[in-house]
């Protein structure tokens, strides 16, 4: 998700907050159609869509990991990496957490608050557990 | 049902918190005391008509500015920090509780058995457990945490969180961070805050270990979280000074003693004492000078009246 969403536009609405306008329309189309080819998406978007433009944007969405691409017998099939609901939920979580990071810490007491632990400490912890278990069994 | 040994007595980690609280309140109260002590002279001058054109008006208002600005800085910064933290907490808790799921009966009774009355379970892959809430602290667990831990480990984690509930740590975290920001110019205040923030985790670990009479379940819960797919909520714990919180806890479990940082740093303590002394001296000098000026202005106005 982090690599997927680089910017969040407050002046836009809906999916256009995180995607470009055409990107958002393509994502909506893929969610509606299910697995689809570039041609399917083009047809869905309307007659005045340029095939090449749509293909370029869809490949960009693959790079952003919003779409998955795999080769069928004759053409590339694209599908959404996440369901629309899961995607929206993930985006909102990401945005909220991003805001929190800028905003300052929340006042909660978390069981595990820091992950950066030295390998020596992890080893010591592992040894403590092993010796402890051996002691319990013996 | 298990016996909870520590419920009657206060856990021992609160010393630095109360020391910090006394330091903050004491500093502000002392400055207020100065102002109140010299206020008769201030009032005398304020009602004096001859004052309006006197140069000493300027002296007096600047003199009052010294202690008042110290008070405003401390109180203002602390309040900004409180508001920030409250908003951040609300956002975070709100975003998580939106995915709240029903708590299984077994979990409810496991929580009750260790003294946790309010428990939320949240659908989230990340293994998280934390205590939140200021008036009535509650514990929040994620489904990711339930999936990762076995029954013994889960009980140890619940006991750890129960300790935070009993000692109202979310409120103390809020206050100690706010005081740390309000008293940013005192190294000793930063040290006390860090000491509290680390000490409360070690005390919570110790109380959990005391109840289950072993450090093993807690240690293996910690190891699981650290080695596979552990997660922390962003921005819940800003780096705590020179401490690495998790490292300290592990050292405590492994060696039974914290890493070498037991004593307060003498130089930082001395520096803080000097800063407090300077603040008081500056306030005293400016207020005493202003009171002196006010008295002479009084005399001046009386001579004027007599002259008439």
Boltz contact constraints between the chains, C-beta under 6 A:
constraints:
  - contact:
      token1: [A, 96]
      token2: [B, 91]
      max_distance: 6.0
  - contact:
      token1: [A, 96]
      token2: [B, 95]
      max_distance: 6.0
  - contact:
      token1: [A, 97]
      token2: [B, 234]
      max_distance: 6.0
  - contact:
      token1: [A, 100]
      token2: [B, 88]
      max_distance: 6.0
  - contact:
      token1: [A, 100]
      token2: [B, 91]
      max_distance: 6.0
  - contact:
      token1: [A, 100]
      token2: [B, 92]
      max_distance: 6.0
  - contact:
      token1: [A, 100]
      token2: [B, 234]
      max_distance: 6.0
  - contact:
      token1: [A, 100]
      token2: [B, 235]
      max_distance: 6.0
  - contact:
      token1: [A, 101]
      token2: [B, 234]
      max_distance: 6.0
  - contact:
      token1: [A, 101]
      token2: [B, 235]
      max_distance: 6.0
  - contact:
      token1: [A, 103]
      token2: [B, 88]
      max_distance: 6.0
  - contact:
      token1: [A, 104]
      token2: [B, 84]
      max_distance: 6.0
  - contact:
      token1: [A, 104]
      token2: [B, 88]
      max_distance: 6.0
  - contact:
      token1: [A, 105]
      token2: [B, 235]
      max_distance: 6.0
  - contact:
      token1: [A, 105]
      token2: [B, 236]
      max_distance: 6.0
  - contact:
      token1: [A, 105]
      token2: [B, 238]
      max_distance: 6.0
  - contact:
      token1: [A, 106]
      token2: [B, 88]
      max_distance: 6.0
  - contact:
      token1: [A, 106]
      token2: [B, 89]
      max_distance: 6.0
  - contact:
      token1: [A, 106]
      token2: [B, 92]
      max_distance: 6.0
  - contact:
      token1: [A, 106]
      token2: [B, 236]
      max_distance: 6.0
  - contact:
      token1: [A, 107]
      token2: [B, 85]
      max_distance: 6.0
  - contact:
      token1: [A, 107]
      token2: [B, 89]
      max_distance: 6.0
  - contact:
      token1: [A, 107]
      token2: [B, 170]
      max_distance: 6.0
  - contact:
      token1: [A, 107]
      token2: [B, 173]
      max_distance: 6.0
  - contact:
      token1: [A, 107]
      token2: [B, 174]
      max_distance: 6.0
  - contact:
      token1: [A, 108]
      token2: [B, 130]
      max_distance: 6.0
  - contact:
      token1: [A, 108]
      token2: [B, 132]
      max_distance: 6.0
  - contact:
      token1: [A, 108]
      token2: [B, 170]
      max_distance: 6.0
  - contact:
      token1: [A, 108]
      token2: [B, 236]
      max_distance: 6.0
  - contact:
      token1: [A, 109]
      token2: [B, 131]
      max_distance: 6.0
  - contact:
      token1: [A, 109]
      token2: [B, 164]
      max_distance: 6.0
  - contact:
      token1: [A, 109]
      token2: [B, 169]
      max_distance: 6.0
  - contact:
      token1: [A, 109]
      token2: [B, 170]
      max_distance: 6.0
  - contact:
      token1: [A, 110]
      token2: [B, 130]
      max_distance: 6.0
  - contact:
      token1: [A, 110]
      token2: [B, 236]
      max_distance: 6.0
  - contact:
      token1: [A, 111]
      token2: [B, 129]
      max_distance: 6.0
  - contact:
      token1: [A, 111]
      token2: [B, 157]
      max_distance: 6.0
  - contact:
      token1: [A, 112]
      token2: [B, 225]
      max_distance: 6.0
  - contact:
      token1: [A, 112]
      token2: [B, 230]
      max_distance: 6.0
  - contact:
      token1: [A, 112]
      token2: [B, 232]
      max_distance: 6.0
  - contact:
      token1: [A, 113]
      token2: [B, 232]
      max_distance: 6.0
  - contact:
      token1: [A, 113]
      token2: [B, 237]
      max_distance: 6.0
  - contact:
      token1: [A, 113]
      token2: [B, 245]
      max_distance: 6.0
  - contact:
      token1: [A, 114]
      token2: [B, 245]
      max_distance: 6.0
  - contact:
      token1: [A, 114]
      token2: [B, 246]
      max_distance: 6.0
  - contact:
      token1: [A, 115]
      token2: [B, 230]
      max_distance: 6.0
  - contact:
      token1: [A, 115]
      token2: [B, 232]
      max_distance: 6.0
  - contact:
      token1: [A, 117]
      token2: [B, 226]
      max_distance: 6.0
  - contact:
      token1: [A, 117]
      token2: [B, 246]
      max_distance: 6.0
  - contact:
      token1: [A, 117]
      token2: [B, 247]
      max_distance: 6.0
  - contact:
      token1: [A, 121]
      token2: [B, 247]
      max_distance: 6.0
  - contact:
      token1: [A, 121]
      token2: [B, 250]
      max_distance: 6.0
  - contact:
      token1: [A, 124]
      token2: [B, 254]
      max_distance: 6.0
  - contact:
      token1: [A, 125]
      token2: [B, 219]
      max_distance: 6.0
  - contact:
      token1: [A, 125]
      token2: [B, 223]
      max_distance: 6.0
  - contact:
      token1: [A, 125]
      token2: [B, 250]
      max_distance: 6.0
  - contact:
      token1: [A, 128]
      token2: [B, 219]
      max_distance: 6.0
  - contact:
      token1: [A, 128]
      token2: [B, 254]
      max_distance: 6.0
  - contact:
      token1: [A, 129]
      token2: [B, 219]
      max_distance: 6.0
  - contact:
      token1: [A, 129]
      token2: [B, 220]
      max_distance: 6.0
  - contact:
      token1: [A, 132]
      token2: [B, 216]
      max_distance: 6.0
